[in-house]
Amino acid sequence: MLLLRVTELRDAWLDSFMKYCRFQFNGEAQYGLVESVAGRDSILRILLSAPEESDGDVEGLRTRRIEPIALEEAVLLPPVRPSKIICVGRNYRDHAAELGNEVPKEPLLFFKPSSSLLAPGGVVRRPKISERVDFEGELCVVMGKTCYQPASDEDVRPYILGYTCLNDVTARDLQKKDGQWVRAKGCDTFCPVGPVVVEAADIDPWAGVGVETRVNGEVRQSGNTRDFIFTLDVMIRYIAQALTLFPGDLIATGTPAGVGPVVAGDLMEVTVEGVGTLRNSVVDE
């Protein structure tokens, strides 16, 4: 009985998370607040302003109620429209080791273009120019406020709007061949994101958030943000020393060990604890 009560309290706590998605509604792209109805995530309200315009207070935005739409039945879009997608490479020691790389002494940064964004449920295309395409499941930060050169003792949490799931799909052979990672990381469809963004106050990557990737139902990656080499505050300060981070910008925080190739017909699932599961299938171009 006690275990049942604990489970009920846990589920109620999870259901209280403030989550939003972006979806097609009456032929237009809309942002929707996601709430639990009878244990099912559903879109009940449309946001009348974009979350990145909220200055970090999505719950304070005006909304319009609609007939409930189950999240799993909605036509989802990437929940973000970033000016840039910045990724932190080799941020888990085990992942650096599995690819034969040294642990970086400073955050290792690279870009993915916005043209690589892909919706939840979208299809990742293995390009003809690559013979090996890998999955890389990650926790992703969504910025909520403009951030540039914050003070060394300033708390960076107020700059964060929320968190989502990201799959840093990578053409591994091109990465080794090119040196620069533009093609390897930037192909169209190589940045699935979603399905929702969860408010920053609702999960704590500093305390530890689980990150898991499955391919065709089999667990391939299982990590925790407690194992970051560089914590979120270090990443954000490092990036913002050179680049202005704008509301809506994404920071992919690195992938745990266990990356590997996918082929046409595979189903990739990236689950971030407290956020949800991002699912994308694979086809050959």
C-alpha positions as a LaTeX table, in Angstrom:
\begin{tabular}{lrrr}
\hline
Residue & $x$ (\AA) & $y$ (\AA) & $z$ (\AA) \\
\hline
Met1 & 0.00 & 0.00 & 0.00 \\
Leu2 & 2.83 & 2.38 & 0.86 \\
Leu3 & 4.54 & 1.60 & $-2.47$ \\
Leu4 & 1.27 & 2.35 & $-4.31$ \\
Arg5 & 0.98 & 5.70 & $-2.52$ \\
Val6 & 4.58 & 6.61 & $-3.38$ \\
Thr7 & 3.89 & 5.73 & $-7.02$ \\
Glu8 & 0.76 & 7.90 & $-7.03$ \\
Leu9 & 2.68 & 10.83 & $-5.55$ \\
Arg10 & 5.48 & 10.39 & $-8.10$ \\
Asp11 & 2.99 & 10.31 & $-10.99$ \\
Ala12 & 1.20 & 13.38 & $-9.67$ \\
Trp13 & 4.55 & 15.19 & $-9.41$ \\
Leu14 & 5.46 & 14.24 & $-12.98$ \\
Asp15 & 2.03 & 15.34 & $-14.22$ \\
Ser16 & 2.52 & 18.77 & $-12.61$ \\
Phe17 & 5.42 & 19.57 & $-14.94$ \\
Met18 & 4.85 & 22.55 & $-17.23$ \\
Lys19 & 5.39 & 21.20 & $-20.74$ \\
Tyr20 & 4.77 & 22.63 & $-24.17$ \\
Cys21 & 5.01 & 21.38 & $-27.74$ \\
Arg22 & 4.69 & 22.80 & $-31.23$ \\
Phe23 & 2.17 & 21.21 & $-33.59$ \\
Gln24 & 0.02 & 21.61 & $-36.68$ \\
Phe25 & $-3.46$ & 22.89 & $-35.87$ \\
Asn26 & $-5.99$ & 23.91 & $-38.52$ \\
Gly27 & $-3.21$ & 24.19 & $-41.08$ \\
Glu28 & $-0.97$ & 26.41 & $-38.94$ \\
Ala29 & 1.96 & 25.86 & $-36.60$ \\
Gln30 & 0.99 & 26.50 & $-33.00$ \\
Tyr31 & 2.52 & 26.10 & $-29.56$ \\
Gly32 & 0.43 & 24.07 & $-27.16$ \\
Leu33 & 0.56 & 23.51 & $-23.41$ \\
Val34 & 0.68 & 19.82 & $-22.61$ \\
Glu35 & $-1.23$ & 18.55 & $-19.59$ \\
Ser36 & $-2.14$ & 15.13 & $-18.27$ \\
Val37 & $-5.72$ & 13.96 & $-18.81$ \\
Ala38 & $-6.53$ & 10.55 & $-17.32$ \\
Gly39 & $-2.84$ & 9.69 & $-17.38$ \\
Arg40 & $-2.43$ & 10.72 & $-21.03$ \\
Asp41 & $-0.42$ & 13.72 & $-22.22$ \\
Ser42 & $-2.81$ & 15.98 & $-24.13$ \\
Ile43 & $-2.78$ & 19.46 & $-25.66$ \\
Leu44 & $-5.53$ & 21.50 & $-23.97$ \\
Arg45 & $-4.48$ & 25.08 & $-24.64$ \\
Ile46 & $-2.78$ & 27.02 & $-27.42$ \\
Leu47 & $-0.18$ & 29.61 & $-26.47$ \\
Leu48 & $-0.97$ & 33.00 & $-28.02$ \\
Ser49 & 2.72 & 33.99 & $-27.98$ \\
Ala50 & 5.88 & 32.01 & $-28.67$ \\
Pro51 & 7.57 & 30.65 & $-25.52$ \\
Glu52 & 10.87 & 32.28 & $-26.47$ \\
Glu53 & 9.07 & 35.64 & $-26.16$ \\
Ser54 & 8.07 & 34.94 & $-22.55$ \\
Asp55 & 11.33 & 36.08 & $-20.89$ \\
Gly56 & 11.37 & 32.71 & $-19.18$ \\
Asp57 & 7.77 & 32.82 & $-17.91$ \\
Val58 & 5.80 & 30.53 & $-20.24$ \\
Glu59 & 3.05 & 30.03 & $-17.68$ \\
Gly60 & 2.42 & 33.78 & $-17.72$ \\
Leu61 & 1.55 & 33.80 & $-21.44$ \\
Arg62 & $-2.05$ & 34.12 & $-22.57$ \\
Thr63 & $-3.66$ & 30.92 & $-23.86$ \\
Arg64 & $-6.78$ & 29.76 & $-25.69$ \\
Arg65 & $-8.51$ & 26.52 & $-24.74$ \\
Ile66 & $-9.17$ & 23.92 & $-27.44$ \\
Glu67 & $-10.73$ & 20.48 & $-27.56$ \\
Pro68 & $-8.14$ & 18.09 & $-26.10$ \\
Ile69 & $-5.73$ & 16.47 & $-28.56$ \\
Ala70 & $-3.70$ & 13.49 & $-27.34$ \\
Leu71 & $-0.03$ & 14.29 & $-27.77$ \\
Glu72 & 0.59 & 10.95 & $-29.48$ \\
Glu73 & $-2.09$ & 11.78 & $-32.05$ \\
Ala74 & $-0.97$ & 15.36 & $-32.80$ \\
Val75 & 1.13 & 16.26 & $-35.83$ \\
Leu76 & 4.17 & 17.42 & $-33.91$ \\
Leu77 & 6.82 & 19.88 & $-35.12$ \\
Pro78 & 10.20 & 20.64 & $-33.57$ \\
Pro79 & 9.23 & 22.46 & $-30.35$ \\
Val80 & 11.93 & 25.09 & $-30.92$ \\
Arg81 & 12.96 & 27.64 & $-33.57$ \\
Pro82 & 16.57 & 28.40 & $-32.61$ \\
Ser83 & 18.86 & 30.98 & $-34.17$ \\
Lys84 & 21.64 & 28.44 & $-33.53$ \\
Ile85 & 22.23 & 24.93 & $-32.23$ \\
Ile86 & 25.45 & 24.61 & $-30.24$ \\
Cys87 & 26.67 & 21.16 & $-29.27$ \\
Val88 & 29.16 & 20.11 & $-26.62$ \\
Gly89 & 31.22 & 17.12 & $-27.75$ \\
Arg90 & 32.80 & 14.37 & $-25.62$ \\
Asn91 & 31.16 & 15.53 & $-22.40$ \\
Tyr92 & 31.03 & 12.02 & $-20.93$ \\
Arg93 & 34.38 & 10.31 & $-20.21$ \\
Asp94 & 33.16 & 6.89 & $-21.33$ \\
His95 & 31.97 & 8.27 & $-24.67$ \\
Ala96 & 35.31 & 9.98 & $-25.32$ \\
Ala97 & 37.08 & 6.72 & $-24.52$ \\
Glu98 & 34.88 & 4.54 & $-26.74$ \\
Leu99 & 35.86 & 6.58 & $-29.80$ \\
Gly100 & 39.53 & 6.63 & $-28.84$ \\
Asn101 & 39.60 & 10.33 & $-27.96$ \\
Glu102 & 41.19 & 12.15 & $-25.05$ \\
Val103 & 38.98 & 13.85 & $-22.49$ \\
Pro104 & 38.84 & 17.54 & $-23.48$ \\
Lys105 & 40.35 & 20.10 & $-21.11$ \\
Glu106 & 37.76 & 22.70 & $-22.18$ \\
Pro107 & 34.28 & 22.24 & $-23.67$ \\
Leu108 & 34.52 & 21.04 & $-27.28$ \\
Leu109 & 31.97 & 23.00 & $-29.33$ \\
Phe110 & 30.43 & 22.54 & $-32.76$ \\
Phe111 & 27.32 & 23.71 & $-34.60$ \\
Lys112 & 24.39 & 21.93 & $-36.16$ \\
Pro113 & 22.49 & 24.10 & $-38.68$ \\
Ser114 & 18.81 & 24.86 & $-38.18$ \\
Ser115 & 18.18 & 23.10 & $-41.52$ \\
Ser116 & 19.05 & 19.82 & $-39.76$ \\
Leu117 & 16.08 & 20.11 & $-37.38$ \\
Leu118 & 13.60 & 17.24 & $-37.51$ \\
Ala119 & 10.25 & 16.80 & $-35.81$ \\
Pro120 & 9.36 & 14.00 & $-33.41$ \\
Gly121 & 8.23 & 11.08 & $-35.54$ \\
Gly122 & 10.14 & 12.43 & $-38.54$ \\
Val123 & 12.37 & 10.24 & $-40.67$ \\
Val124 & 16.16 & 10.52 & $-40.51$ \\
Arg125 & 17.71 & 10.10 & $-43.96$ \\
Arg126 & 21.05 & 8.32 & $-44.26$ \\
Pro127 & 22.79 & 10.35 & $-46.98$ \\
Lys128 & 24.33 & 8.68 & $-50.01$ \\
Ile129 & 27.70 & 10.26 & $-49.17$ \\
Ser130 & 27.98 & 8.33 & $-45.90$ \\
Glu131 & 28.37 & 4.64 & $-45.12$ \\
Arg132 & 27.91 & 4.91 & $-41.34$ \\
Val133 & 25.31 & 7.03 & $-39.54$ \\
Asp134 & 25.19 & 6.91 & $-35.71$ \\
Phe135 & 22.65 & 7.86 & $-33.06$ \\
Glu136 & 23.66 & 10.09 & $-30.11$ \\
Gly137 & 20.95 & 10.71 & $-27.51$ \\
Glu138 & 21.28 & 13.87 & $-25.42$ \\
Leu139 & 19.67 & 16.24 & $-22.95$ \\
Cys140 & 19.18 & 19.58 & $-24.68$ \\
Val141 & 18.97 & 23.03 & $-23.07$ \\
Val142 & 16.50 & 25.61 & $-24.45$ \\
Met143 & 17.57 & 29.16 & $-23.65$ \\
Gly144 & 14.96 & 31.57 & $-22.32$ \\
Lys145 & 16.84 & 34.86 & $-22.00$ \\
Thr146 & 19.63 & 36.62 & $-23.86$ \\
Cys147 & 22.95 & 35.65 & $-22.30$ \\
Tyr148 & 26.35 & 37.18 & $-23.06$ \\
Gln149 & 29.42 & 37.09 & $-20.81$ \\
Pro150 & 27.67 & 36.44 & $-17.50$ \\
Ala151 & 29.70 & 37.09 & $-14.38$ \\
Ser152 & 31.73 & 34.17 & $-13.06$ \\
Asp153 & 29.60 & 34.04 & $-9.90$ \\
Glu154 & 26.24 & 34.64 & $-11.62$ \\
Asp155 & 23.64 & 31.89 & $-11.46$ \\
Val156 & 22.95 & 30.79 & $-15.05$ \\
Arg157 & 19.71 & 28.94 & $-14.26$ \\
Pro158 & 17.46 & 31.99 & $-14.86$ \\
Tyr159 & 18.72 & 32.07 & $-18.47$ \\
Ile160 & 17.33 & 28.57 & $-19.14$ \\
Leu161 & 13.77 & 28.24 & $-20.38$ \\
Gly162 & 13.63 & 24.46 & $-20.29$ \\
Tyr163 & 14.91 & 21.11 & $-21.48$ \\
Thr164 & 14.11 & 18.68 & $-24.27$ \\
Cys165 & 15.47 & 15.55 & $-25.99$ \\
Leu166 & 17.88 & 15.75 & $-28.92$ \\
Asn167 & 19.44 & 13.12 & $-31.17$ \\
Asp168 & 22.81 & 14.34 & $-32.47$ \\
Val169 & 22.75 & 12.11 & $-35.55$ \\
Thr170 & 26.27 & 11.83 & $-36.96$ \\
Ala171 & 27.83 & 10.54 & $-40.17$ \\
Arg172 & 30.75 & 8.93 & $-38.38$ \\
Asp173 & 32.82 & 8.22 & $-41.48$ \\
Leu174 & 32.53 & 11.84 & $-42.62$ \\
Gln175 & 33.48 & 13.03 & $-39.15$ \\
Lys176 & 36.74 & 11.05 & $-39.31$ \\
Lys177 & 37.40 & 11.99 & $-42.93$ \\
Asp178 & 36.67 & 15.72 & $-42.83$ \\
Gly179 & 38.22 & 16.89 & $-39.57$ \\
Gln180 & 35.72 & 19.73 & $-39.55$ \\
Trp181 & 32.29 & 18.36 & $-38.58$ \\
Val182 & 29.99 & 20.43 & $-40.80$ \\
Arg183 & 28.90 & 17.57 & $-43.06$ \\
Ala184 & 29.09 & 14.88 & $-40.39$ \\
Lys185 & 26.77 & 16.69 & $-38.00$ \\
Gly186 & 24.83 & 19.01 & $-40.27$ \\
Cys187 & 23.04 & 16.90 & $-42.88$ \\
Asp188 & 19.32 & 17.50 & $-43.31$ \\
Thr189 & 17.27 & 15.54 & $-40.73$ \\
Phe190 & 20.33 & 15.07 & $-38.46$ \\
Cys191 & 18.86 & 16.99 & $-35.49$ \\
Pro192 & 15.62 & 15.43 & $-34.22$ \\
Val193 & 14.30 & 17.43 & $-31.23$ \\
Gly194 & 11.30 & 17.05 & $-28.93$ \\
Pro195 & 8.66 & 15.93 & $-28.32$ \\
Val196 & 8.11 & 18.61 & $-25.66$ \\
Val197 & 10.02 & 21.25 & $-23.75$ \\
Val198 & 9.82 & 20.92 & $-19.96$ \\
Glu199 & 10.13 & 24.02 & $-17.79$ \\
Ala200 & 13.61 & 24.45 & $-16.30$ \\
Ala201 & 12.35 & 24.47 & $-12.72$ \\
Asp202 & 10.93 & 20.97 & $-13.10$ \\
Ile203 & 14.13 & 18.95 & $-13.61$ \\
Asp204 & 17.67 & 19.40 & $-12.31$ \\
Pro205 & 20.59 & 18.26 & $-14.53$ \\
Trp206 & 23.02 & 19.27 & $-11.77$ \\
Ala207 & 21.44 & 16.73 & $-9.40$ \\
Gly208 & 21.22 & 14.12 & $-12.16$ \\
Val209 & 18.92 & 13.35 & $-15.08$ \\
Gly210 & 18.90 & 9.99 & $-16.86$ \\
Val211 & 19.53 & 9.84 & $-20.60$ \\
Glu212 & 18.76 & 6.61 & $-22.49$ \\
Thr213 & 18.75 & 5.64 & $-26.16$ \\
Arg214 & 17.09 & 2.54 & $-27.60$ \\
Val215 & 17.27 & 1.17 & $-31.13$ \\
Asn216 & 14.43 & $-1.18$ & $-32.09$ \\
Gly217 & 13.59 & $-1.46$ & $-28.40$ \\
Glu218 & 17.10 & $-2.45$ & $-27.29$ \\
Val219 & 18.91 & $-0.16$ & $-24.85$ \\
Arg220 & 22.12 & 1.13 & $-26.43$ \\
Gln221 & 22.93 & 4.12 & $-24.21$ \\
Ser222 & 22.23 & 4.68 & $-20.53$ \\
Gly223 & 23.84 & 7.67 & $-18.84$ \\
Asn224 & 23.19 & 10.40 & $-16.30$ \\
Thr225 & 23.99 & 14.11 & $-16.34$ \\
Arg226 & 25.77 & 13.62 & $-13.00$ \\
Asp227 & 28.57 & 12.22 & $-15.18$ \\
Phe228 & 29.05 & 15.40 & $-17.24$ \\
Ile229 & 32.69 & 16.43 & $-17.54$ \\
Phe230 & 31.52 & 20.05 & $-17.81$ \\
Thr231 & 28.38 & 21.03 & $-15.91$ \\
Leu232 & 25.71 & 23.22 & $-17.47$ \\
Asp233 & 26.93 & 26.40 & $-15.82$ \\
Val234 & 30.44 & 25.78 & $-17.17$ \\
Met235 & 29.06 & 25.10 & $-20.67$ \\
Ile236 & 26.85 & 28.19 & $-20.75$ \\
Arg237 & 29.55 & 30.54 & $-19.45$ \\
Tyr238 & 32.11 & 29.10 & $-21.87$ \\
Ile239 & 29.82 & 29.51 & $-24.87$ \\
Ala240 & 28.60 & 32.95 & $-23.82$ \\
Gln241 & 32.13 & 34.31 & $-23.54$ \\
Ala242 & 32.23 & 34.27 & $-27.35$ \\
Leu243 & 28.62 & 34.04 & $-28.58$ \\
Thr244 & 25.42 & 35.74 & $-27.53$ \\
Leu245 & 22.84 & 33.12 & $-26.64$ \\
Phe246 & 19.34 & 34.20 & $-27.61$ \\
Pro247 & 15.95 & 32.94 & $-26.38$ \\
Gly248 & 15.15 & 29.71 & $-28.19$ \\
Asp249 & 18.78 & 28.77 & $-28.86$ \\
Leu250 & 19.71 & 25.15 & $-28.17$ \\
Ile251 & 22.67 & 23.65 & $-26.33$ \\
Ala252 & 23.12 & 19.90 & $-26.83$ \\
Thr253 & 25.00 & 18.77 & $-23.75$ \\
Gly254 & 26.82 & 15.65 & $-24.93$ \\
Thr255 & 26.04 & 11.96 & $-25.31$ \\
Pro256 & 26.81 & 8.97 & $-23.05$ \\
Ala257 & 28.81 & 5.93 & $-24.14$ \\
Gly258 & 27.16 & 3.39 & $-26.39$ \\
Val259 & 26.82 & 5.25 & $-29.70$ \\
Gly260 & 26.49 & 3.07 & $-32.75$ \\
Pro261 & 25.24 & 2.83 & $-36.32$ \\
Val262 & 21.68 & 2.65 & $-37.58$ \\
Val263 & 20.35 & 1.34 & $-40.87$ \\
Ala264 & 17.18 & 1.80 & $-42.88$ \\
Gly265 & 14.14 & 0.51 & $-40.99$ \\
Asp266 & 15.57 & 1.15 & $-37.51$ \\
Leu267 & 13.60 & 3.04 & $-34.87$ \\
Met268 & 15.62 & 5.32 & $-32.56$ \\
Glu269 & 14.18 & 6.38 & $-29.19$ \\
Val270 & 15.87 & 8.98 & $-26.98$ \\
Thr271 & 14.42 & 9.25 & $-23.48$ \\
Val272 & 15.36 & 12.03 & $-21.06$ \\
Glu273 & 14.10 & 11.54 & $-17.52$ \\
Gly274 & 11.32 & 13.99 & $-16.74$ \\
Val275 & 10.97 & 15.09 & $-20.38$ \\
Gly276 & 9.72 & 12.14 & $-22.44$ \\
Thr277 & 10.75 & 10.10 & $-25.45$ \\
Leu278 & 11.81 & 11.32 & $-28.89$ \\
Arg279 & 11.16 & 8.71 & $-31.60$ \\
Asn280 & 12.49 & 8.78 & $-35.16$ \\
Ser281 & 12.83 & 6.12 & $-37.82$ \\
Val282 & 15.60 & 5.76 & $-40.41$ \\
Val283 & 15.56 & 5.45 & $-44.22$ \\
Asp284 & 18.23 & 5.47 & $-46.91$ \\
Glu285 & 18.32 & 8.60 & $-49.04$ \\
\hline
\end{tabular}
